[in-house]
Amino acid sequence: MFERLSVEFRQIEGMRGKDFPSVDLVDEDLCKWKVTMKFHEGSVLQRELNHYGDKMVADKTKKVLDVRLYFPHDYPQCPPEVRVHEPRVNSSCELITFGGIFKTVLLGHDWTETLTAKDIITDIHLRLSMCEVSLAPPSRLLRPYHDKPKSQDPVSLRSSAFPTVNNFDMEFKVIPAREAGATFGISDLDESDRICLPASLMSKLYTEHTKLPIIFEIKTQEGRVRHMGISDKHSFVEHLPSDTVIVPDWINSELRIPHRSMLVNIRCVQLKPVEQLLLQPHNASFYKDVEACSHLGSNQAILNQAMKDSKLTALTVNTAVKIEVPKPGGSVSHLLEILNVHPPGAARVIAGGEDEWDISFKVDFAPAPDFEDEEDYKKRMSEIEGRMLTKEKAKERRMTEEMKARREELSNLVMMQRCALEDEMPNVGKKGEVEVKLAFPDGTQLDGKFKDGTSVSNITAFIMINSDWVINECVERSSLTLSSAYPKKTFTEADTITAKDLHRNRLMVNSTGSSSPLPAADDDHDTPMPSSPTDTGIERSNTDRLEAAWENATQMQKVRRTMRSEEAMEAARITEMVTKQADMDAAPQAAASGDAAATGPSPEEMAVRIQMVSEISGNPDPTMVESILQACDWDVERAVSLLFEH
């Protein structure tokens, strides 16, 4: 056996990297193989595996189906047991049992010694691809399959483990109880795990040498096996064909027996009494129903009584049993998977004596696949939060690095523009009859002098050369905005500097990128590019170099559109506040005319004018501002001019 397994393993290992599932040994054990299966990207199963690996466990190595092969010691006379290890698949799949065991004709009726492990893997992979197998629902997906008991060998359910008794070994067709009820007068069969036989077989089964209790083993061509007793009410049915038996509906469904189209093998076997049992509820609602009837006794006592009331006769590993849990006004049915049973493989529940149920045994429970206690929930949520935090940190780090690179690029372009303007306009803002005070969002100020009648672009050039704010915030010239609160006006580079509008006035400097959402980098038509230097009226001596500066400004505009600045947003807030205050100009002006001029403004109007002058002039002393306003007969424009002069 080991020599053959070694040859087959080397053969499959030589196919690694090709279009064939990869195979590895589990714990260096030649009798335990791990098969990693991938499927066509368009298949339902592979799409769900991708989602499982990417989203649910955040591990790209988990985007595969992990299948395990357990070889018996007499392989190849008997096939290996094939199990899904992870993730859990939908239990409604006909290929796989609730416990994750593959049941196919190749592993059952059609198995021969000439077949190899490669044939098994190929057959399993093909069937999974063709049958549109899906993963279990999210509530069950993260609960792994129960580990295979180390003492449980794949041969534990073979015929040799339970020899035939009473000379009964035949093949039959199967009719579910719901179809046989009306025809043969069968009732209450679905409440047990018992079988009904044709009346013609009574003499064959019952002789003076019959061994009791009578337990049957039913085995399908796919190798699905379970054990059951004979019905106490309808053991033998008159007029039932000699090649047909009747089984409960739920057993017929679990064994997945096609309707009268496939023969099953039924033989009489002898089982030992059950001593220990490990059960797993199929869903978590079982716990709620048991808890609801706690007034009837302890949970263990309720379950033991439910096991007896279920009228079970035998228990087979890797099969389900149906029990009724009492509730007010009746009971509710639940399926429980038998994960392990002792004696191994299968055992009987009935004693066979006068008291059929006089057998005591220990019952343990494994959590249902969709059961999650508080500790498990906290652990899972902690893992999810950890994965999300890691992603967020990585994203934040990446964005910080990108922003830093963009900022450095833009800063270099701003410095290039400053150098070009310094060479071309060394005296801008130093001579002229129009004195302008410039206020920046960071609180800094600049004072400049400009010639009356020249372009406002001289002011923007002065800002680019002398302001630290444009360097710190990487503000390009094309995005600069200039506005005055009194009179309320926004200036562009095409406007002309006049003493009437700007002499001894205060201009708020800002950037277009800070007051409104920035357009996409490729939407060049949404934001105007810098004007041509030939249209600005700037005093210069070298047009070519200034053209290069404008080209740099154009490039900065494109880079700037991709940035978001919290400082710029704060500047926009300050600008908006000052603008709102300027909206009150109409009220003070109206109050300063007519009768109001004789009587003076109201206290509320006085407070408004004091705040306005303070904001425009930058003077934080309200007492001084009030005194100047009184001296100017509460004329805001005169008070602001007077403050600028001093």
Secondary structure, DSSP 4 states (H G I P E B T S, - for coil): -HHHHHHHHHHHHTTTTSSS-EEEEETTEEEEEEEEE---TTSHHHHHHHHIIIIIS--GGGSSEEEEEE--TTTTTSPPEEEEEESPBPTT-SSB-TTSBB--STTTTT--TT--HHHHHHHHHHHHHHTT--BPPHHHHTSPPPPPPTT--GGGGSGGGS-EEEEEEEEEEEEEHHHHHHHHT--SGGGSS-BBEEGGGHHHH--TT--SS-EEEEE-TT--EEEEEB-SS-SEETT--TTEEEE-HHHHHHHT--TTTS-EEEEEE--PBP-EEEEEESSTHHHHHHHHTGGGS-HHHHHHHHHHHTT--EEETT-EEEEEEEETTEEEEEEEEEEEEESSSEEES---SSSTT----EEEEPPPTT---HHHHHHHHHHHHHHHHHHHHHHHHHHHHHHHHHHHHHHHHHHHHHHHHHHH-TTTTBS-SEEEEEE-TTS-EEEEEE-TTSBTHHHHHHHHHH-HHHHHTT--GGGEEEEEETTEEEE-TTSB--HHHHTTEEEEEEEHHHHSPPPPTT-TTTSPPPPPGGGS----S-HHHHHHHHHHHHHHHHHHTT---HHHHHHHHHHHHHHHHHGGGHHHHHHTSTHHHHH---HHHHHHHHHHHHHHH----HHHHHHHHHHTTT-HHHHHHHHHH-
